[in-house]
């Protein structure tokens, strides 16, 4: 029989055995695609193809297709870049930080969160590349490459270059961490498969045998990678915040940005994990593995990070007033009561007020409310990046150059393209890769020796 604590609710319900875990997770990979999955993939590919028209037009015609002007030189492109990087933050936190803190509840959600990180970073990387205008002529110069053009090097003092290093490192470590975690599960599917499927998963599993020495090395590598990845949780969005904080523009030049951006990234990342896992839980019938315990704990993280973000908003206003700098004070008054007031108050409603509803246990343990609020949070976090970027630029020191930003169809289309790309990749991952880490879920099953032997 399965042994469970009399105090804590079990992380896996339904009295599952090791065999049950293997069957329930592997059947999604081995079985035929469900109608729900095919419908979701069709919609995602449709959005991807629709958005590709805007991407093609941007590449062919240039970034003049976007709504940028001489005053607002950054807008939807960088807003979406920062938003996608933030969404990718929860994967590293769940897989690395919670592993080091021995939090067992991470086992059912870490695989999907890590995949989400990789796909979100791919989507984020699109925007700086497209913003180069002609990336095929110079995108590679963002890297410090040896060359024969004299002392032609990148500007190491630029935070935009720090972005390249931070995000490429983040992507590389996350990809390795994700794939290494997949190897034991690939081997499990390989051992159950026949024919071509056996050959494919045999190659993906790198000859995994499950010997004690291999498990020991696997766990050692996981801890090393977790140790390497943990500083990235803090560093990546800190460096992204430097894109703004190192400037002298009122509304950007503030030292609160690094912790504020990190908290916001974890906040939006956990919201997206909830959105995806609630859909996956229902679509693949994984209610016994992604339980109300997981959902409630993620909602608690959203309460904490949402409260930190709310305090940061208030602190920004206080520091602007306390500084005595008229331009700084006006930047924040303009945010709240200027032409973009609707974006500011949407941000405040979604990011500060809505997460506080999770203080009520009935709401944070409700699937419907959790799903709705997870979407609301990410809408709010998009507005936060939009407010920080556009409202700080559209009214600068010279009133004669004040201008409004209006997105064009190309702005919206490129954003839709990234949504289509993200969900297409995630749905393909969920079908052809085990969406739950079987090996780690089995480690939290406390079974009697009799059941293990069976």
C-alpha positions as CSV (number, residue, x, y, z in Angstrom):
1,X,0.0,0.0,0.0
2,X,1.0,3.6,-0.6
3,X,2.2,5.3,2.6
4,X,1.2,8.9,3.0
5,X,1.6,11.5,5.7
6,X,-1.3,12.1,8.1
7,X,-0.5,15.8,8.0
8,X,0.5,16.7,4.5
9,X,-1.5,15.9,1.4
10,X,0.2,13.4,-0.9
11,X,1.9,14.9,-4.0
12,X,0.7,12.0,-6.1
13,X,-2.9,10.8,-5.5
14,X,-4.8,7.7,-6.6
15,X,-2.6,5.2,-4.9
16,X,-0.2,5.0,-7.9
17,X,2.6,2.4,-8.2
18,X,5.8,2.8,-10.2
19,X,4.1,0.9,-13.0
20,X,1.2,3.2,-13.0
21,X,3.4,6.3,-13.2
22,X,5.2,4.8,-16.2
23,X,2.0,3.9,-18.0
24,X,0.1,7.2,-17.3
25,X,3.0,9.4,-18.6
26,X,4.2,7.2,-21.4
27,X,0.8,6.6,-22.9
28,X,0.7,10.2,-24.0
29,X,3.8,9.6,-26.0
30,X,2.9,6.2,-27.3
31,X,-0.8,6.7,-28.1
32,X,-2.5,8.4,-30.9
33,X,-3.0,12.2,-30.7
34,X,-6.2,13.2,-29.0
35,X,-8.7,15.5,-30.8
36,X,-8.0,18.2,-28.2
37,X,-4.3,18.1,-29.0
38,X,-4.8,18.2,-32.7
39,X,-7.2,21.1,-32.5
40,X,-4.8,23.0,-30.3
41,X,-1.9,22.3,-32.7
42,X,-4.1,23.4,-35.7
43,X,-4.9,26.7,-34.0
44,X,-1.2,27.3,-33.0
45,X,0.1,26.6,-36.5
46,X,-2.7,28.8,-37.9
47,X,-1.6,31.7,-35.7
48,X,2.1,30.9,-36.5
49,X,1.4,31.1,-40.3
50,X,-0.7,34.3,-39.9
51,X,2.1,35.9,-37.9
52,X,4.7,34.8,-40.4
53,X,3.2,37.3,-42.8
54,X,4.1,40.1,-40.4
55,X,7.6,38.7,-39.8
56,X,8.2,38.4,-43.6
57,X,7.0,41.9,-44.2
58,X,9.3,43.2,-41.4
59,X,12.3,41.4,-42.9
60,X,11.5,42.5,-46.4
61,X,10.5,46.1,-45.8
62,X,12.4,46.9,-42.6
63,X,11.3,48.0,-39.2
64,X,9.5,51.0,-40.7
65,X,6.6,48.6,-40.8
66,X,6.3,48.9,-37.0
67,X,4.7,51.9,-35.2
68,X,8.1,53.3,-34.0
69,X,8.8,57.0,-34.5
70,X,11.7,59.4,-33.7
71,X,10.5,59.8,-30.1
72,X,9.4,56.3,-29.3
73,X,12.3,54.2,-30.7
74,X,11.5,51.2,-28.5
75,X,7.9,49.9,-28.1
76,X,6.2,46.6,-28.7
77,X,9.4,44.9,-29.8
78,X,11.3,45.4,-26.6
79,X,8.1,45.1,-24.5
80,X,7.5,41.6,-26.0
81,X,11.2,40.7,-25.6
82,X,11.2,41.5,-21.9
83,X,7.8,39.8,-21.4
84,X,9.0,36.5,-23.0
85,X,12.3,36.5,-21.1
86,X,10.3,37.0,-17.9
87,X,8.0,34.1,-18.7
88,X,11.0,31.8,-19.1
89,X,12.2,32.6,-15.5
90,X,9.9,30.1,-13.7
91,X,11.5,27.1,-15.4
92,X,15.0,27.8,-13.9
93,X,13.5,28.6,-10.5
94,X,11.4,25.4,-10.3
95,X,14.1,23.1,-11.8
96,X,17.2,24.5,-10.1
97,X,16.4,26.5,-7.0
98,X,13.7,24.2,-5.7
99,X,15.9,21.2,-6.4
100,X,18.7,22.7,-4.2
101,X,16.1,23.4,-1.5
102,X,14.8,19.8,-1.8
103,X,11.3,20.8,-2.6
104,X,9.6,17.6,-3.7
105,X,6.5,19.3,-5.1
106,X,8.6,20.5,-8.1
107,X,8.8,16.9,-9.5
108,X,5.5,17.0,-11.4
109,X,5.9,20.4,-13.0
110,X,9.6,20.9,-13.5
111,X,9.8,19.2,-17.0
112,X,7.1,21.4,-18.5
113,X,8.4,24.5,-16.8
114,X,11.9,23.9,-18.2
115,X,10.5,23.3,-21.7
116,X,8.5,26.5,-21.4
117,X,11.7,28.4,-20.5
118,X,13.5,27.2,-23.7
119,X,10.6,28.0,-25.9
120,X,10.0,31.4,-24.3
121,X,13.7,32.4,-24.7
122,X,13.5,31.4,-28.4
123,X,10.5,33.7,-28.8
124,X,12.2,36.5,-26.9
125,X,15.4,36.3,-29.1
126,X,13.3,37.0,-32.2
127,X,12.7,40.6,-31.3
128,X,16.3,42.0,-30.9
129,X,17.2,40.1,-34.1
130,X,14.3,41.6,-36.1
131,X,15.0,45.0,-34.6
132,X,18.4,45.0,-36.3
133,X,16.6,45.6,-39.6
134,X,19.0,43.5,-41.7
135,X,20.1,40.8,-39.2
136,X,21.8,38.7,-42.0
137,X,24.3,41.5,-42.4
138,X,25.3,42.0,-38.8
139,X,23.6,39.9,-36.2
140,X,26.7,37.9,-35.6
141,X,28.6,41.1,-34.7
142,X,26.8,41.0,-31.3
143,X,29.4,38.3,-30.5
144,X,33.1,39.1,-29.8
145,X,34.4,37.4,-33.0
146,X,38.0,37.7,-34.2
147,X,38.2,39.7,-37.4
148,X,40.5,41.3,-39.8
149,X,39.0,44.8,-39.7
150,X,41.4,46.2,-37.1
151,X,40.1,46.8,-33.6
152,X,36.4,46.1,-34.5
153,X,34.9,44.8,-31.4
154,X,31.5,45.0,-29.7
155,X,30.9,47.6,-27.1
156,X,31.4,45.7,-23.8
157,X,30.1,48.7,-21.9
158,X,26.6,48.3,-23.4
159,X,24.0,46.5,-21.4
160,X,22.5,45.4,-24.8
161,X,25.6,43.3,-25.3
162,X,25.3,42.0,-21.7
163,X,21.8,40.8,-22.8
164,X,23.4,38.6,-25.5
165,X,25.8,37.0,-23.1
166,X,23.2,36.5,-20.3
167,X,20.4,35.1,-22.4
168,X,22.6,32.8,-24.5
169,X,24.1,31.5,-21.3
170,X,20.6,31.1,-19.8
171,X,19.4,29.3,-22.9
172,X,22.4,26.9,-23.0
173,X,22.3,25.9,-19.3
174,X,18.5,25.5,-19.4
175,X,18.7,23.4,-22.5
176,X,21.3,21.1,-21.1
177,X,19.5,20.8,-17.7
178,X,16.2,20.0,-19.5
179,X,17.7,17.4,-21.8
180,X,19.7,15.6,-19.1
181,X,16.5,15.3,-17.1
182,X,14.8,13.7,-20.1
183,X,17.4,10.9,-20.6
184,X,16.1,8.4,-18.0
185,X,12.5,8.9,-19.3
186,X,13.6,8.4,-22.9
187,X,15.2,5.1,-21.9
188,X,11.9,4.0,-20.2
189,X,10.0,4.8,-23.5
190,X,12.7,3.1,-25.5
191,X,12.4,-0.1,-23.5
192,X,8.6,-0.1,-24.1
193,X,8.8,0.7,-27.8
194,X,9.3,-1.3,-31.0
195,X,10.5,-0.6,-34.5
196,X,11.4,2.9,-35.5
197,X,10.2,4.4,-32.3
198,X,12.7,2.2,-30.4
199,X,15.5,3.4,-32.6
200,X,14.6,7.1,-32.1
201,X,14.2,7.0,-28.4
202,X,17.3,4.7,-28.1
203,X,19.3,7.4,-29.8
204,X,17.8,10.1,-27.6
205,X,18.5,8.1,-24.4
206,X,22.3,8.0,-25.1
207,X,22.6,4.3,-24.1
208,X,21.1,4.8,-20.6
209,X,21.2,1.5,-18.7
210,X,19.9,2.6,-15.3
211,X,22.9,1.2,-13.4
212,X,23.6,2.5,-9.9
213,X,26.8,4.3,-11.1
214,X,24.9,6.1,-13.9
215,X,22.2,7.2,-11.5
216,X,24.9,8.5,-9.1
217,X,26.5,10.5,-11.9
218,X,23.1,11.7,-13.1
219,X,22.2,13.1,-9.7
220,X,25.7,14.7,-9.3
221,X,25.4,16.4,-12.7
222,X,21.9,17.6,-11.9
223,X,23.1,19.3,-8.7
224,X,26.1,20.9,-10.5
225,X,23.8,22.3,-13.2
226,X,21.3,23.5,-10.5
227,X,24.2,25.3,-8.8
228,X,25.2,26.9,-12.2
229,X,21.6,27.8,-13.1
230,X,20.6,29.3,-9.7
231,X,22.6,32.6,-10.2
232,X,21.0,32.9,-13.6
233,X,17.6,33.3,-11.9
234,X,18.9,36.5,-10.5
235,X,21.4,37.6,-13.2
236,X,19.4,37.3,-16.4
237,X,16.5,39.6,-15.6
238,X,18.9,41.9,-13.6
239,X,20.9,42.4,-16.8
240,X,17.7,42.9,-18.9
241,X,16.7,45.6,-16.4
242,X,20.1,47.3,-17.0
243,X,18.9,48.1,-20.5
244,X,16.8,50.7,-18.8
245,X,18.4,51.4,-15.4
246,X,21.8,52.4,-16.9
247,X,20.2,55.1,-19.0
248,X,19.5,58.7,-17.9
249,X,15.9,58.8,-19.0
250,X,13.4,59.7,-16.2
251,X,11.4,56.6,-15.3
252,X,14.2,54.3,-16.2
253,X,17.2,55.6,-14.2
254,X,16.5,53.8,-10.9
255,X,18.3,51.3,-8.8
256,X,15.2,49.4,-7.9
257,X,14.9,47.8,-11.4
258,X,17.0,44.7,-10.9
259,X,15.1,43.2,-7.9
260,X,11.9,44.5,-9.3
261,X,12.4,42.9,-12.7
262,X,13.5,39.6,-11.1
263,X,10.4,39.4,-8.9
264,X,8.2,40.4,-11.9
265,X,9.8,37.7,-14.0
266,X,9.1,34.9,-11.4
267,X,5.6,36.3,-11.0
268,X,4.8,36.1,-14.7
269,X,6.7,32.8,-15.2
270,X,4.7,31.0,-12.5
271,X,1.5,32.4,-14.0
272,X,2.4,30.9,-17.4
273,X,3.3,27.6,-15.8
274,X,-0.1,27.5,-14.2
275,X,-1.8,28.3,-17.4
276,X,0.0,25.6,-19.3
277,X,-0.1,22.9,-16.6
278,X,-3.9,23.4,-16.0
279,X,-4.5,22.8,-19.7
280,X,-2.0,19.8,-19.8
281,X,-3.6,18.4,-16.6
282,X,-7.0,18.3,-18.2
283,X,-6.0,17.4,-21.8
284,X,-3.8,14.4,-20.8
285,X,-5.8,13.4,-17.7
286,X,-2.9,14.0,-15.2
287,X,-5.0,15.1,-12.3
288,X,-3.3,12.5,-10.0
289,X,0.1,14.0,-10.7
290,X,-0.6,17.7,-11.0
291,X,-2.7,18.0,-7.8
292,X,-4.3,20.8,-5.9
293,X,-1.2,20.8,-3.7
294,X,0.9,21.9,-6.7
295,X,-1.6,24.5,-7.8
296,X,-2.0,26.0,-4.3
297,X,1.8,26.2,-3.8
298,X,2.3,27.9,-7.1
299,X,-0.5,30.4,-6.2
300,X,1.3,31.1,-2.9
301,X,4.5,32.0,-4.9
302,X,2.3,34.3,-7.1
303,X,1.0,36.0,-4.0
304,X,4.5,36.6,-2.7
305,X,6.0,37.9,-5.9
306,X,2.9,39.9,-6.8
307,X,3.2,41.6,-3.4
308,X,6.9,42.4,-4.1
309,X,6.0,43.9,-7.5
310,X,3.2,46.0,-5.9
311,X,5.7,47.3,-3.3
312,X,8.1,48.2,-6.1
313,X,5.4,50.2,-7.9
314,X,4.8,52.2,-4.7
315,X,8.5,52.6,-4.1
316,X,9.0,54.1,-7.6
317,X,6.5,56.8,-6.9
318,X,8.0,57.5,-3.5
319,X,11.5,57.8,-4.8
320,X,10.4,60.0,-7.7
321,X,8.8,62.4,-5.1
322,X,11.7,62.1,-2.7
323,X,14.3,62.8,-5.4
324,X,13.0,66.3,-6.0
325,X,13.8,65.9,-9.7
326,X,10.9,67.5,-11.6
327,X,11.4,65.4,-14.7
328,X,11.4,62.2,-12.7
329,X,8.2,63.3,-10.9
330,X,6.5,64.2,-14.1
331,X,7.4,60.8,-15.7
332,X,5.4,59.0,-13.0
333,X,2.5,61.4,-12.9
334,X,2.3,61.0,-16.7
335,X,2.2,57.2,-16.3
336,X,-0.8,57.3,-14.0
337,X,-2.7,60.3,-15.4
338,X,-1.3,60.9,-18.9
339,X,-2.5,59.6,-22.3
340,X,-1.5,56.0,-21.4
341,X,-3.4,56.1,-18.0
342,X,-5.4,53.1,-19.1
343,X,-2.3,50.9,-19.5
344,X,-1.0,52.0,-16.1
345,X,-4.2,51.2,-14.3
346,X,-4.6,47.9,-16.2
347,X,-1.2,47.0,-14.9
348,X,-2.1,47.9,-11.3
349,X,-5.3,46.0,-11.4
350,X,-3.9,42.9,-12.9
351,X,-0.6,42.8,-11.0
352,X,-1.4,44.2,-7.6
353,X,-5.1,43.7,-6.9
354,X,-5.9,40.4,-8.7
355,X,-3.1,38.3,-7.0
356,X,-4.4,39.3,-3.6
357,X,-7.5,37.2,-4.2
358,X,-5.3,34.2,-3.7
359,X,-5.2,34.9,0.0
360,X,-8.6,33.3,0.1
361,X,-8.2,29.5,0.1
362,X,-11.4,28.9,-1.8
363,X,-10.0,31.0,-4.7
364,X,-6.4,29.6,-4.7
365,X,-7.8,26.0,-4.7
366,X,-10.3,26.7,-7.5
367,X,-9.2,25.5,-10.9
368,X,-11.4,28.1,-12.7
369,X,-10.2,31.1,-10.7
370,X,-6.6,30.0,-10.9
371,X,-6.7,29.6,-14.6
372,X,-8.4,33.0,-15.1
373,X,-6.1,34.8,-12.7
374,X,-3.0,33.3,-14.3
375,X,-4.0,34.8,-17.6
376,X,-4.8,38.1,-16.0
377,X,-1.4,38.2,-14.3
378,X,0.4,37.8,-17.6
379,X,-1.8,40.4,-19.3
380,X,-0.8,42.7,-16.4
381,X,2.9,41.9,-16.8
382,X,2.8,42.8,-20.5
383,X,1.2,46.1,-19.6
384,X,3.9,46.7,-17.0
385,X,6.7,46.4,-19.6
386,X,4.7,48.5,-22.0
387,X,4.2,51.2,-19.4
388,X,7.9,51.3,-18.4
389,X,9.1,51.5,-22.0
390,X,6.6,53.6,-23.9
391,X,5.4,56.1,-21.2
392,X,9.0,56.9,-20.3
393,X,9.9,57.7,-24.0
394,X,6.8,59.3,-25.5
395,X,7.2,62.6,-23.5
396,X,10.8,63.5,-23.0
397,X,12.5,66.7,-22.0
398,X,11.5,68.6,-25.1
399,X,7.7,69.1,-25.4
400,X,7.9,69.8,-29.1
401,X,9.1,66.2,-29.7
402,X,6.4,64.6,-27.7
403,X,4.6,61.8,-29.7
404,X,2.3,58.9,-29.2
405,X,2.9,55.3,-30.2
406,X,0.3,53.4,-32.1
407,X,1.0,49.7,-33.0
408,X,0.6,48.7,-36.6
409,X,-0.6,45.4,-38.0
410,X,3.0,44.3,-38.3
411,X,3.6,44.9,-34.5
412,X,0.6,42.8,-33.6
413,X,1.4,40.2,-36.3
414,X,5.0,39.6,-35.0
415,X,3.6,39.2,-31.5
416,X,1.1,36.7,-32.7
417,X,3.9,34.8,-34.5
418,X,5.7,34.3,-31.2
419,X,2.5,33.0,-29.6
420,X,2.0,30.6,-32.5
421,X,5.6,29.5,-32.3
422,X,5.5,29.0,-28.5
423,X,2.3,26.9,-28.3
424,X,3.3,24.9,-31.4
425,X,6.6,23.9,-29.8
426,X,5.0,23.3,-26.4
427,X,2.2,21.0,-27.9
428,X,4.8,19.0,-29.9
429,X,6.9,18.7,-26.8
430,X,3.9,17.5,-24.7
431,X,3.0,14.9,-27.3
432,X,6.4,13.4,-28.2
433,X,8.3,13.9,-25.0
434,X,7.2,12.8,-21.5
435,X,5.6,15.9,-20.1
436,X,6.1,14.8,-16.5
437,X,9.4,13.6,-15.1
438,X,8.7,9.9,-14.4
439,X,12.0,9.2,-12.6
440,X,11.5,12.1,-10.1
441,X,7.8,11.5,-9.6
442,X,8.6,7.9,-8.7
443,X,11.1,9.2,-6.0
444,X,8.2,10.8,-4.1
445,X,6.1,7.6,-4.1
446,X,6.5,6.1,-0.6
447,X,5.7,2.5,-1.2
448,X,6.1,-0.6,0.9
449,X,8.8,-3.0,-0.1
450,X,6.1,-5.5,-1.2
451,X,4.7,-3.1,-3.7
452,X,8.1,-2.1,-5.0
453,X,9.0,-5.8,-5.6
454,X,5.8,-6.3,-7.5
